[in-house]
Amino acid sequence: MGMDVFEAMEKRHSVRSFDTSREVPEELVEKLLDCACLAPSAGNVQPWRFVVVREARV
């Protein structure tokens, strides 16, 4: 079975550096964006706006 909410909270961490030589596959980016749209919002207004950055210089 998957991770429960308490385990997820205990295992979370901030990432402050990234391996820019590795690309995130487009399919994974799309799946993550689809999941992000399912997050709750105040008043169910869902004001989501996402920006996918592919270039390090940005």
KANOR-V35352 format. One record per backbone hydrogen bond with DSSP energy under -0.5 kcal/mol. CO is the residue of the C=O (numbers start at 1). NH is the residue of the N-H. If there is no record, write none. Layout:
co = (CO:CO)
nh = (NH:NH)
This chain:
co = (4:5:6:7:8:14:18:19:23:25:25:26:27:28:29:30:31:32:33:35:36:41:42:46:51:52:55)
nh = (8:9:10:11:12:16:20:22:25:28:29:30:31:32:33:34:35:36:37:38:39:44:45:48:53:54:58)
